[in-house]
Amino acid sequence: MNDISAPSAVMAASSSSGAAQSRAALETSIARATDAILADQRPDGHWVYELEADATIPAEYILLVHYLGEAPNIELERKIVRYLRRIQLADGGWPLFTDGAMDVSASVKAYFALKMAGEREDADHMRRARAAILGAGGAEAVNVFTRILLALFAIVPWSAVPMMPVEIALLPQWFPFHLSKVSYWARTVIVPLLVLNARRPVAKNSLGVRIDELFLGDPSATGLLPRAGHQSRGWFAFFRVVDSILRGVDGWFPKRTRERAVQKAVAFVDERLNGEDGLGAIFPAMANAVMMYDALGYGPDYPNRAIARASLDKLLVVGDDEAYCQPCLSPVWDTSLVAHALLEVETPRAQDAALRGLQWLRPLQVLDVRGDWISRRPDIRPGGWAFQYANPHYPDVDDTAVVAMAMHRAAALTRSNVDREAIARSREWIVGMQSSDGGWGAFEPENTQYYLNNIPFSDHGALLDPPTADVSGRCLSMLAQLGELPGNSEPARRAYDYLLAEQEDDGSWYGRWGMNYIYGTWTALCALNAAGIAHDDVRIKRAAQWLIAIQNEDGGWGEGGESYKLDYRGYEPAASTASQTAWALLGLMAAGVIDHPAVTRGIDYLVRTQREHGLWDETRFTATGFPRVFYLRYHGYRKFFPLWALARYRNLTRDGRARVAVGM
């Protein structure tokens, strides 16, 4: 049934006949999930759940140990091997997300790591992996980051890697390629890579492991990659010429200039090393920092190298049988979202736990570090929260908006002003980070130099951090919850206009950081509802209709990573997940669609699929690092988002309300 105007009498009759879940069953489901989430709270008040990516990060961890010539922890290595073997596809390759297609770059790294860890070439799983890789074009087809890894192991020549001279670190800010013009994640990954490109070290690799058998031809003859699908023919050809020129003059750069550039790159890393939370608090940057110090001759005991190396081990998840390495940690994100879910539950125990979580978050607000964002906003005071335990140079507006909204909700509950200044500073910083088009990127304002995604290095197409609907929607939600509406606030009006302009033809919104249009549509509907748009506005009705139309037969919602493909032509069915079902339900309720069979079926799906442990199981990836390249599985999403949706539905139907009164 796809008619969002279905009369409430239909729902009432359905409910009275017992077709809908009883109030008692709903309350039991909420109580069980609440108990399970409260049990996950750490003694100091915060929550942090595992954050899983694909095979590349654990594979790179194994390879880094051997690159550095460290004595491997054999027990840990075998556990990572078991993890890699478990997630191998039946066809022999490794995907970027659960149920996804084989990815040649991830597969080459996984195979290399397994072989490095002692897996025999003639083992069945290795033969299958080799056949899959050769069938996908061989290791010659791997992406730029994998080529850099292979060059560091002297398997392919550096001529197979796009030229990135370290002198880039010396370029003035007005130059078309300046490090301030790329995203924070690209910047922290690239800067130590510049040093590696200049020094071109060779891995210790004491076992002498090579993977020549994965190439269709001679590895030493590997050339540059062709143009990627997102890249313009003209721009790519231009940058290919620039690449050739840089190669030709590379040996002619003055040694003094090169050394000055190396030292500037090292100073950049040193300043942002971030203790044992790591450079940029993300694995690729942290690993590159360790290799940079090693290439410059700093031994394992050199303090900065030792700290950088220790930061990587903090990302490990080690179980009884398996282990893997996370791309980063997500405590601020997890804690702030759990706080919202528990505040929605409305029981004293849940509210007390949420307040303890917010108390833990309070001192993590970045108030004294002027991060890289000052390159475009030099006059704005800091005031954001980072995603991780610590990342002061790179707070993000999405986390900040979510924390501020949770604190604002808690203040209304406790009638306390304890967070008034924290909320005001976060609002000030977020408004200052708004881009000229009215939207927000996650970490940078005005990060829209799209031509840079055409350089040969950017085959991934993720060099930038432009405004997106999901992040912008969250910021509008915060402003509206604080009382700033399009009619009385210029930042809110600009955000409102931006968000409406971003709506797709089918009524949905794109989700940059969550998978995908379900996530984006949930965020946009929450923001527009908070901003006061009428529920019968045609744009809201189109969005609700889209969500209802894509509901699965089992009552849930699902969407896959394939939705990020360049030739996307509309929603493609995917298996239902608890987290995506919760987003769809929260979006529909924000649109005023509460008393509707689709919502009833969605709530029934969540109640029906709740497990004995009180939460939900979910193996599919529902979040996004970089579209088409890198995806994420937040282990907490299947826990707190369904609870949030169930509690909100209970509250709205219990109170007879048709409008969500908060920002998200």
For each residue, the residues with C-beta under 8 A, 3 or more apart:
1: 6 548 597 598
2: 545 548 549 598
3: 6
4: 541 544 545 548 593 596
5:
6: 1 3 10 11 596 597
7: 10 11
8: 11 12 595
9: 12 13
10: 6 7 13 14 597
11: 6 7 8 14 15 20 595 596 597 600
12: 8 9 15 16 595
13: 9 10 16 17
14: 10 11 17 19 20 597 600
15: 11 12 18 19 20 600
16: 12 13
17: 13 14
18: 15 22
19: 14 15 600
20: 11 14 15 600 603 604
21: 25 26 29 600 603 604 607
22: 18 25 26
23: 26 27 650
24: 27 28
25: 21 22 28 29 607
26: 21 22 23 29 30 603 607 646 649 650
27: 23 24 30 31 650
28: 24 25 31 32
29: 21 25 26 32 33 606 607 610 646
30: 26 27 33 34 345 643 646 647 650
31: 27 28 34 35
32: 28 29 35 36 610 614
33: 29 30 36 37 610 614 615 639 642 643 646
34: 30 31 37 38 342 345 347 349 350 643
35: 31 32 38 39 614
36: 32 33 39 40 613 614 615 639
37: 33 34 40 41 47 338 341 342 615 639 640 643
38: 34 35 41 342 349 350 353
39: 35 36
40: 36 37 47 49 639
41: 37 38 45 46 47 353 356 357
42: 45 46 47 48
43:
44: 360
45: 41 42 335 353 356 357 359 360
46: 41 42 331 334 335 357 360 361
47: 37 40 41 42 331 334 335 338 357 636
48: 42 329 330 331 334 335
49: 40 330 334 634 635 636 639
50: 317 326 635
51: 326 327 328 329 330 632 633 634 635
52: 317 324 326 621 632 633 635
53: 56 57 326 327 625 630 631 632 633
54: 57 87 94 95 96 97 103 106 630 631
55: 58 59 84 87 94 106 107 109 110
56: 53 59 60 105 106 109 110 630
57: 53 54 60 61 283 315 324 325 326 327
58: 55 61 62 80 83 84 113 323 324 325
59: 55 56 62 63 84 106 109 110 112 113 114
60: 56 57 63 64 109 113 149 283 284 287 325
61: 57 58 64 65 80 283 287 312 316 325
62: 58 59 65 66 72 77 80 113 116 117
63: 59 60 66 67 109 112 113 116 149 153
64: 60 61 67 68 287 290 291 312
65: 61 62 68 70 72 77
66: 62 63 69 70 72 116 203 204 205 206 207 209
67: 63 64 152 153 203 204 205 291
68: 64 65 204 290 291 294 300 309
69: 66 204 205 206
70: 65 66 300
71:
72: 62 65 66 76 77 117
73: 76 77
74: 77 78
75: 78 79
76: 72 73 79 80 316 318 323
77: 62 65 72 73 74 80 81 117
78: 74 75 81 82 117
79: 75 76 82 83 318 319 321 322 323
80: 58 61 62 76 77 83 84 113 117 322 323 324 325
81: 77 78 84 85 113 114 117 118 119
82: 78 79 85 86 321 322
83: 58 79 80 86 87 322 323 324
84: 55 58 59 80 81 87 88 94 110 113 114
85: 81 82 88 114 125
86: 82 83 322
87: 54 55 83 84 94 95
88: 84 85 92 93 94 110 125 128 129
89: 92 93 94 95 102 132
90:
91: 102 128 132
92: 88 89 102 107 125 127 128 129 130 131 132 133
93: 88 89 102 103 104 106 107 129 132 133 136
94: 54 55 84 87 88 89 102 103 106 107 110 129
95: 54 87 89 98 99 100 101 102 103 106
96: 54 100 103 106 561 629 630 631
97: 54 100 560 561 620 621 631 633
98: 95 619 620 621 633
99: 95 560 575 620
100: 95 96 97 103 560 561 562 621 631
101: 95
102: 89 91 92 93 94 95 107 132 136
103: 54 93 94 95 96 100 106 107
104: 93 107 108 133 136 137 139 141 142
105: 56 108 109 142 143 145 146
106: 54 55 56 59 93 94 95 96 103 109 110
107: 55 92 93 94 102 103 104 110 111 129 132 133 136
108: 104 105 111 112 133 139 142 146 150 211 214
109: 55 56 59 60 63 105 106 112 113 146 149
110: 55 56 59 84 88 94 106 107 113 114 129
111: 107 108 114 115 126 129 130 133 211 214
112: 59 63 108 109 115 116 209 211
113: 58 59 60 62 63 80 81 84 109 110 116 117
114: 59 81 84 85 110 111 117 119 125 126 129
115: 111 112 118 119 121 126 209 211
116: 62 63 66 112 113 207 209
117: 62 72 77 78 80 81 113 114
118: 81 115
119: 81 114 115 123 125 126
120: 123 126
121: 115 126 127 130 213
122: 126 127
123: 119 120 126 127
124: 127 128
125: 85 88 92 114 119 128 129
126: 111 114 115 119 120 121 122 123 129 130
127: 92 121 122 123 124 130 131
128: 88 91 92 124 125 131 132
129: 88 92 93 94 107 110 111 114 125 126 132 133
130: 92 111 121 126 127 133 134 213 214
131: 92 127 128 134 135
132: 89 91 92 93 102 107 128 129 135 136
133: 92 93 104 107 108 111 129 130 136 138 139 214
134: 130 131 138 214 216
135: 131 132
136: 93 102 104 107 132 133 141
137: 104 140 141 216
138: 133 134 141 214 215 216 217
139: 104 108 133 142 150 155 156 211 214 215 219 222
140: 137 215 216 217 222
141: 104 136 137 138
142: 104 105 108 139 146 147 150
143: 105 146 147 225 459 460 629
144: 147 148 161 162 225 456 457 458 459 460
145: 105 148 149 284 460
146: 105 108 109 142 143 149 150
147: 142 143 144 150 151 156 160 161 222 225
148: 144 145 151 152 161 193 196
149: 60 63 109 145 146 152 153
150: 108 139 142 146 147 153 155 156 160 219
151: 147 148 154 155 156 157 158 160 161 200
152: 67 148 149 196 201 202 203 291
153: 63 67 149 150 202 203 205 210
154: 151 202 203
155: 139 150 151 210 211 212 219
156: 139 147 150 151 160 161 219 220 222
157: 151 160 220 222
158: 151 161 197 200
159: 223 224 247
160: 147 150 151 156 157 222 223 224
161: 144 147 148 151 156 158 197 224
162: 144 224 243 455 456 457
163: 197 243 246 247 250 456
164: 168 190 193 194 197 457
165: 168 194 197 198 246 250 253 261
166: 169 194 195 197 198 258 261 262 265
167: 170 171 253 257 258 261
168: 164 165 171 177 179 190 194 261
169: 166 179 191 194 261 262 264 265 268
170: 167 257 260 261 264
171: 167 168 175 177 178 179
172: 175 178
173: 178 180 375
174: 178
175: 171 172 178
176: 181 449 451
177: 168 171 181 452 455
178: 171 172 173 174 175 181
179: 168 169 171 182 187 190 191
180: 173 187 372 375 376
181: 176 177 178 447 449 452
182: 179 186 187 190 447 449 452 463 464
183: 186 187 441 443 444 447 462 463 464 465
184: 187 188 280 372 393 394 443 444 465
185: 188 189 280 282 284 285 443 462 465
186: 182 183 189 190 462 463 464
187: 179 180 182 183 184 190 191 280 372
188: 184 185 191 272 279 280 282 285 394
189: 185 186 192 193 280 282 284 285 288
190: 164 168 179 182 186 187 193 194 457
191: 169 179 187 188 194 195 265 268 269
192: 189 195 196 265 269 279 285 288 289 291 292
193: 148 164 189 190 196 197 288
194: 164 165 166 168 169 190 191 197 198 261 265
195: 166 191 192 198 199 262 265 266 292 295 296
196: 148 152 192 193 199 200 201 288 291 292 295
197: 158 161 163 164 165 166 193 194 200
198: 165 166 194 195 258 261 262
199: 195 196 262 295 296
200: 151 158 196 197
201: 152 196 291 294 295
202: 152 153 154 205
203: 66 67 152 153 154
204: 66 67 68 69
205: 66 67 69 153 202 208 209
206: 66 69
207: 66 116
208: 205
209: 66 112 115 116 205
210: 153 155
211: 108 111 112 115 139 155 214 215
212: 155 215 219
213: 121 130
214: 108 111 130 133 134 138 139 211
215: 138 139 140 211 212 218 219 222
216: 134 137 138 140
217: 138 140 221 222
218: 215 221 222
219: 139 150 155 156 212 215 222
220: 156 157
221: 217 218
222: 139 140 147 156 157 160 215 217 218 219
223: 159 160
224: 159 160 161 162 240 243 456
225: 143 144 147 228 456 459
226:
227: 231 233 236
228: 225 231 458 459 460 461
229: 566
230: 453 461 566
231: 227 228 235 236 453 454 458 459 461
232: 235 236 454
233: 227 236 237
234: 237 238
235: 231 232 238 239 451 454
236: 227 231 232 233 239 240 454 456
237: 233 234 240 241
238: 234 235 241 242 454
239: 235 236 242 243 454 455 456
240: 224 236 237 243 244 456
241: 237 238 244 245
242: 238 239 245 246
243: 162 163 224 239 240 246 247 456
244: 240 241 247 248
245: 241 242 248 249
246: 163 165 242 243 249 250
247: 159 163 243 244 250
248: 244 245
249: 245 246 252 253
250: 163 165 246 247 253
251:
252: 249
253: 165 167 249 250 257 258
254: 257 258
255: 258 259
256: 259 260
257: 167 170 253 254 260 261
258: 166 167 198 253 254 255 261 262
259: 255 256 262 263
260: 170 256 257 263 264
261: 165 166 167 168 169 170 194 198 257 258 264 265
262: 166 169 195 198 199 258 259 265 266 296
263: 259 260 266 267
264: 169 170 260 261 267 268
265: 166 169 191 192 194 195 261 262 268 269 292
266: 195 262 263 269 270 292 296
267: 263 264 270 271
268: 169 191 264 265 271 272
269: 191 192 265 266 272 273 279 289 292 304
270: 266 267 273 304
271: 267 268 393
272: 188 268 269 279 280 393
273: 269 270 278 279 289 304 307 308
274: 277 278 279 280 281 311 390 391 392 393
275: 278 307 311 390
276: 307 310 311 314
277: 274 281 311 314 329 388 389 390 391
278: 273 274 275 281 282 283 285 286 289 308 311 312 314
279: 188 192 269 272 273 274 282 285 286 288 289 308 311
280: 184 185 187 188 189 272 274 285 286 391 393 394
281: 274 277 278 286 328 329 386 387 388 389 390 391 394
282: 185 188 189 278 279 285 286 327 328
283: 57 60 61 278 286 287 312 315 325 326 327 328
284: 60 145 185 189 287 288 327
285: 185 188 189 192 278 279 280 282 288 289
286: 278 279 280 281 282 283 289 290 308 311 312 315
287: 60 61 64 283 284 290 291 312
288: 189 192 193 196 279 284 285 291 292
289: 192 269 273 278 279 285 286 292 293 308
290: 64 68 286 287 293 294 305 308 309 312
291: 64 67 68 152 192 196 201 287 288 294 295
292: 192 195 196 265 266 269 288 289 295 296
293: 289 290 296 298 302 304 305 308
294: 68 201 290 291 297 298 305
295: 195 196 199 201 291 292
296: 195 199 262 266 292 293
297: 294
298: 293 294 302 304 305
299: 302 305
300: 68 70 305 306 309
301: 305 306
302: 293 298 299 305 306
303: 306 307
304: 269 270 273 293 298 307 308
305: 290 293 294 298 299 300 301 302 308 309
306: 300 301 302 303 309 310
307: 273 275 276 303 304 310 311
308: 273 278 279 286 289 290 293 304 305 311 312
309: 68 290 300 305 306 312 313
310: 276 306 307 313 314
311: 274 275 276 277 278 279 286 307 308 314 315
312: 61 64 278 283 286 287 290 308 309 315 316 325
313: 309 310 316
314: 276 277 278 310 311 329
315: 57 283 286 311 312 325 326 327 328 329
316: 61 76 312 313 323 324 325 326
317: 50 52 323 324 325 326
318: 76 79 323
319: 79 322 323
320:
321: 79 82
322: 79 80 82 83 86 319
323: 58 76 79 80 83 316 317 318 319
324: 52 57 58 80 83 316 317
325: 57 58 60 61 80 283 312 315 316 317
326: 50 51 52 53 57 283 315 316 317 329
327: 51 53 57 282 283 284 315 625 630 632
328: 51 281 282 283 315 387 388
329: 48 51 277 281 314 315 326 388 389
330: 48 49 51 333 334 387 388 634 636
331: 46 47 48 334 335 388 389
332: 335 336 361 364 385 386 387 388 389 399 403
333: 330 336 337 387 399 402
334: 46 47 48 49 330 331 337 338 634 636 640
335: 45 46 47 48 331 332 338 339 357 360 361
336: 332 333 339 340 357 361 385 399 402 403 406
337: 333 334 340 341 402 636 640 641 644
338: 37 47 334 335 341 342 354 357 636 640
339: 335 336 342 343 354 357 358 361 406 410
340: 336 337 343 344 354 402 405 406 409 644 664
341: 37 337 338 344 345 640 641 643 644 647
342: 34 37 38 338 339 345 350 351 353 354 357
343: 339 340 346 350 351 354 406 409 410 413
344: 340 341 643 644 647 648 651
345: 30 34 341 342 350 351 643 647
346: 343 350 351 647 651
347: 34 350 351
348: 351 352
349: 34 38 352 353
350: 34 38 342 343 345 346 347 353 354
351: 342 343 345 346 347 348 354 355 413
352: 348 349 355 356
353: 38 41 45 342 349 350 356 357
354: 338 339 340 342 343 350 351 357 358 406 410
355: 351 352 358 359 410 414
356: 41 45 352 353 359 360
357: 41 45 46 47 335 336 338 339 342 353 354 360 361
358: 339 354 355 361 362 403 406 407 410 419
359: 45 355 356 362
360: 44 45 46 335 356 357 364
361: 46 332 335 336 339 357 358 364 365 385 403 407
362: 358 359 365 418 419 422
363:
364: 332 360 361 385 386 389 390
365: 361 362 383 384 385 403 422 425 426
366: 369 371 382 383 384 385 386 392 395
367: 381 382 383 425
368: 382 392
369: 366 382 392 393
370: 374 382
371: 366 374 382 392 393 394 395
372: 180 184 187 375 393 394 444
373: 376 377 380 433 443 444 445
374: 370 371 377 378 380
375: 173 180 372 378
376: 180 373 444 445 446
377: 373 374 380 432 433 445
378: 374 375
379: 432
380: 373 374 377 428 429 432 433
381: 367 425 428 429 432
382: 366 367 368 369 370 371 395 425 429
383: 365 366 367 400 425 426 427 428 429 430
384: 365 366 395 396 397 399 400 426 429 430 433
385: 332 336 361 364 365 366 395 396 399 400 403 426
386: 281 332 364 366 389 390 391 392 394 395 396 399
387: 281 328 330 332 333 391 396 399
388: 277 281 328 329 330 331 332 391
389: 277 281 329 331 332 364 386
390: 274 275 277 281 364 386
391: 274 277 280 281 386 387 388 394 395
392: 274 366 368 369 371 386 395
393: 184 271 272 274 280 369 371 372
394: 184 188 280 281 371 372 386 391 443
395: 366 371 382 384 385 386 391 392 399 400 429 443
396: 384 385 386 387 399 400 442 443
397: 384 400 401 429 430 433 440 441 442 443 471 474 475
398: 401 402 442 470 471 474 513
399: 332 333 336 384 385 386 387 395 396 402 403
400: 383 384 385 395 396 397 403 404 426 429 430
401: 397 398 404 405 426 430 474 475 477 478
402: 333 336 337 340 398 399 405 406 474 664
403: 332 336 358 361 365 385 399 400 406 407 426
404: 400 401 407 408 422 423 426 427 430 478 482
405: 340 401 402 408 409 477 478 481 662 663 664
406: 336 339 340 343 354 358 402 403 409 410
407: 358 361 403 404 410 411 419 422 423
408: 404 405 411 412 419 423 481 482
409: 340 343 405 406 412 413 481 662
410: 339 343 354 355 358 406 407 413 414 416 419
411: 407 408 414 415 416 417 418 419 420 423
412: 408 409 415
413: 343 351 409 410
414: 355 410 411 418
415: 411 412
416: 410 411 419
417: 411 420
418: 362 411 414
419: 358 362 407 408 410 411 416 422 423
420: 411 417 423 424
421: 424 425
422: 362 365 404 407 419 425 426
423: 404 407 408 411 419 420 426 427 482
424: 420 421 427 428
425: 365 367 381 382 383 421 422 428 429
426: 365 383 384 385 400 401 403 404 422 423 429 430 478
427: 383 404 423 424 430 431 478 479 482
428: 380 381 383 424 425 431 432
429: 380 381 382 383 384 395 397 400 425 426 432 433
430: 383 384 397 400 401 404 426 427 433 434 440 475 478 479
431: 427 428 434 479 491
432: 377 379 380 381 428 429 445
433: 373 377 380 384 397 429 430 440 441 445
434: 430 431 438 439 440 445 475 491 494 495
435: 438 439 440 441 445 446 448 466 467
436: 446
437: 467 498
438: 434 435 467 472 494 495 496 497 498
439: 434 435 466 467 468 469 471 472 495 498 499 502
440: 397 430 433 434 435 445 467 468 471 472 475 495
441: 183 397 433 435 444 445 447 465 466 467 468 471
442: 396 397 398 465 468 471 512 513
443: 183 184 185 373 394 395 396 397 447 465
444: 183 184 372 373 376 441 447 465
445: 373 376 377 432 433 434 435 440 441
446: 376 435 436
447: 181 182 183 441 443 444 464 465 466
448: 435 464 466 467
449: 176 181 182 452 464
450: 453 464 466
451: 176 235 454
452: 177 181 182 449 455 458 463 464
453: 230 231 450 458 461 462 463 464
454: 231 232 235 236 238 239 451 458
455: 162 177 239 452 458 463
456: 144 162 163 224 225 236 239 240 243 459
457: 144 162 164 190 463
458: 144 228 231 452 453 454 455 461 462 463
459: 143 144 225 228 231 456
460: 143 144 145 228 463 626 628 629 630
461: 228 230 231 453 458 626 627 628 629
462: 183 185 186 453 458 626 627 629 630
463: 182 183 186 452 453 455 457 458 460
464: 182 183 186 447 448 449 450 452 453
465: 183 184 185 441 442 443 444 447
466: 435 439 441 447 448 450
467: 435 437 438 439 440 441 448 471 472 498
468: 439 440 441 442 471 472 510 512 513
469: 439 472 473 499 502 509 510 511 512 520 523 524
470: 398 473 474 509 510 511 512 513 514 519 520 523 524
471: 397 398 439 440 441 442 467 468 474 475 512 513
472: 438 439 440 467 468 469 475 476 495 498 499 502 527
473: 469 470 476 477 499 509 520 523 524 526 527 528
474: 397 398 401 402 470 471 477 478 523 527 664
475: 397 401 430 434 440 471 472 478 479 495
476: 472 473 479 480 492 495 496 499 527 528 530 531
477: 401 405 473 474 480 481 523 526 527 530 663 664
478: 401 404 405 426 427 430 474 475 481 482 663
479: 427 430 431 475 476 482 484 485 489 491 492 495
480: 476 477 483 484 485 492 527 530 531 532 663
481: 405 408 409 477 478 530 662 663
482: 404 408 423 427 478 479
483: 480 488
484: 479 480 488 489 491 492
485: 479 480 488 489 492 531 532
486: 489 492 493 496 497 531 532
487: 493 532
488: 483 484 485 492
489: 479 484 485 486 492 493
490: 493 494
491: 431 434 479 484 494 495
492: 476 479 480 484 485 486 488 489 495 496 531
493: 486 487 489 490 496 497
494: 434 438 490 491 497 498
495: 434 438 439 440 472 475 476 479 491 492 498 499 527
496: 438 476 486 492 493 499 500 528 531
497: 438 486 493 494 500 501
498: 437 438 439 467 472 494 495 501 502
499: 439 469 472 473 476 495 496 502 503 509 524 527 528
500: 496 497 503 528 539
501: 497 498
502: 439 469 472 498 499 509 510 524
503: 499 500 507 508 509 524 539 542 543
504: 507 508 509 510 517
505:
506: 542 546 570 571
507: 503 504 521 539 542 543 544 545 546
508: 503 504 517 518 520 521 543 546 547 571
509: 469 470 473 499 502 503 504 517 520 521 523 524 543
510: 468 469 470 502 504 516 517 520
511: 469 470 514 515 516 517 518 519 520 521 523 624
512: 442 468 469 470 471 520 624 627
513: 398 442 468 470 471 519 623 624
514: 470 511 518 519 520 523 583 622 623 624
515: 511 518 519 559 560 561 563 580 621 622 623 624 631
516: 510 511 519 520 559 561 563 564 624
517: 504 508 509 510 511 520 521 546 559 563 571
518: 508 511 514 515 521 522 547 550 557 559 580 583 584 587
519: 470 511 513 514 515 516 522 523 580 583 622
520: 469 470 473 508 509 510 511 512 514 516 517 523 524
521: 507 508 509 511 517 518 524 525 543 546 547 583 584 587
522: 518 519 525 526 583 584 586 587 590
523: 469 470 473 474 477 509 511 514 519 520 526 527 664
524: 469 470 473 499 502 503 509 520 521 527 528 543
525: 521 522 528 529 540 543 544 587 588 590 591
526: 473 477 522 523 529 530 586 587 590 660 663 664
527: 472 473 474 476 477 480 495 499 523 524 530 531 663 664
528: 473 476 496 499 500 524 525 531 533 539 540 590
529: 525 526 532 533 535 540 590 591 592 659 660
530: 476 477 480 481 526 527 660 662 663 664
531: 476 480 485 486 492 496 527 528
532: 480 485 486 487 529
533: 528 529 537 539 540
534: 537 540
535: 529 540 541 591 592 593 658 659
536: 540 541
537: 533 534 540 541
538: 541 542
539: 500 503 507 528 533 542 543
540: 525 528 529 533 534 535 536 537 543 544 591 592
541: 4 535 536 537 538 544 545 591
542: 503 506 507 538 539 545 546
543: 503 507 508 509 521 524 525 539 540 546 547 587 591
544: 4 507 525 540 541 547 548 587 588 591 592 593
545: 2 4 507 541 542 548 549
546: 506 507 508 517 521 542 543 549 550 571
547: 508 518 521 543 544 550 551 557 584 587 588 598
548: 1 2 4 544 545 551 588 593 596 598
549: 2 545 546
550: 518 546 547 557 559 571 573
551: 547 548 555 556 557 584 598 601 602
552: 555 556 557 558 573 575 576
553:
554: 576 605
555: 551 552 576 581 601 602 604 605 608
556: 551 552 576 577 578 580 581 602 605 606 609
557: 518 547 550 551 552 576 577 580 581 583 584 602
558: 552 573 574 575 576 577 580 581 620
559: 515 516 517 518 550 563 571 574 580 622
560: 97 99 100 515 563 572 574 620
561: 96 97 100 515 516 564 621 624 631
562: 100 565 572
563: 515 516 517 559 560 568 571 572
564: 516 561 568 624 627 628
565: 562 568 628
566: 229 230 628
567:
568: 563 564 565
569:
570: 506
571: 506 508 517 546 550 559 563
572: 560 562 563
573: 550 552 558
574: 558 559 560 620
575: 99 552 558 620
576: 552 554 555 556 557 558 580 581 605
577: 556 557 558 580 581 618 620 622 638
578: 556 581 582 606 609 616 617 618 637 638 641 642
579: 582 583 618 622 634 637 638 641 642
580: 515 518 519 556 557 558 559 576 577 583 584 622
581: 555 556 557 558 576 577 578 584 585 602 605 606 642 645
582: 578 579 585 586 606 641 642 644 645
583: 514 518 519 521 522 557 579 580 586 587 641
584: 518 521 522 547 551 557 580 581 587 588 602
585: 581 582 588 589 599 602 603 606 645 648 649
586: 522 526 582 583 589 590 641 644 645 648 664
587: 518 521 522 525 526 543 544 547 583 584 590 591
588: 525 544 547 548 584 585 591 593 594 596 598 599 602
589: 585 586 592 593 594 599 645 648 649 652 660
590: 522 525 526 528 529 586 587 660
591: 525 529 535 540 541 543 544 587 588
592: 529 535 540 544 589 658 659
593: 4 535 544 548 588 589 596 598 599
594: 588 589 599 649 652 653 658
595: 8 11 12 599 653
596: 4 6 11 548 588 593 599 600
597: 1 6 10 11 14 600 601
598: 1 2 547 548 551 588 593 601 602
599: 585 588 589 593 594 595 596 602 603 649
600: 11 14 15 19 20 21 596 597 603 604
601: 551 555 597 598 604 605
602: 551 555 556 557 581 584 585 588 598 599 605 606 645
603: 20 21 26 585 599 600 606 607 645 646 649
604: 20 21 555 600 601 607 608
605: 554 555 556 576 581 601 602 608 609
606: 29 556 578 581 582 585 602 603 609 610 616 642 645 646
607: 21 25 26 29 603 604 610 646
608: 555 604 605
609: 556 578 605 606 616 617
610: 29 32 33 606 607 614 615 616 642
611: 614 615 616 617
612:
613: 36
614: 32 33 35 36 610 611
615: 33 36 37 610 611 638 639 642
616: 578 606 609 610 611 638 639 642
617: 578 609 611 638
618: 577 578 579 622 633 637 638
619: 98 633
620: 97 98 99 558 560 574 575 577 633
621: 52 97 98 100 515 561 631 632 633
622: 514 515 519 559 577 579 580 618 633 634 637
623: 513 514 515 631 632 633 634 637
624: 511 512 513 514 515 516 561 564 627 630 631 632
625: 53 327 629 630 631 632
626: 460 461 462 629 630
627: 461 462 512 564 624
628: 460 461 564 565 566
629: 96 143 460 461 462 625 626
630: 53 54 56 96 327 460 462 624 625 626
631: 53 54 96 97 100 515 561 621 623 624 625
632: 51 52 53 327 621 623 624 625
633: 51 52 53 97 98 618 619 620 621 622 623
634: 49 51 330 334 579 622 623 637
635: 49 50 51 52 638 639
636: 47 49 330 334 337 338 639 640
637: 578 579 618 622 623 634 640 641
638: 577 578 579 615 616 617 618 635 641 642
639: 33 36 37 40 49 615 616 635 636 642 643
640: 37 334 337 338 341 636 637 643 644
641: 337 341 578 579 582 583 586 637 638 644 645
642: 33 578 579 581 582 606 610 615 616 638 639 645 646
643: 30 33 34 37 341 344 345 639 640 646 647
644: 337 340 341 344 582 586 640 641 647 648
645: 581 582 585 586 589 602 603 606 641 642 648 649
646: 26 29 30 33 603 606 607 642 643 649 650
647: 30 341 344 345 346 643 644 650 651
648: 344 585 586 589 644 645 651 652 660
649: 26 585 589 594 599 603 645 646 652 653
650: 23 26 27 30 646 647 653 654
651: 344 346 647 648 654 655 657
652: 589 594 648 649 655 657 658 660
653: 594 595 649 650 656
654: 650 651
655: 651 652
656: 653
657: 651 652 661
658: 535 592 594 652
659: 529 535 592
660: 526 529 530 589 590 648 652
661: 657
662: 405 409 481 530
663: 405 477 478 480 481 526 527 530
664: 340 402 405 474 477 523 526 527 530 586
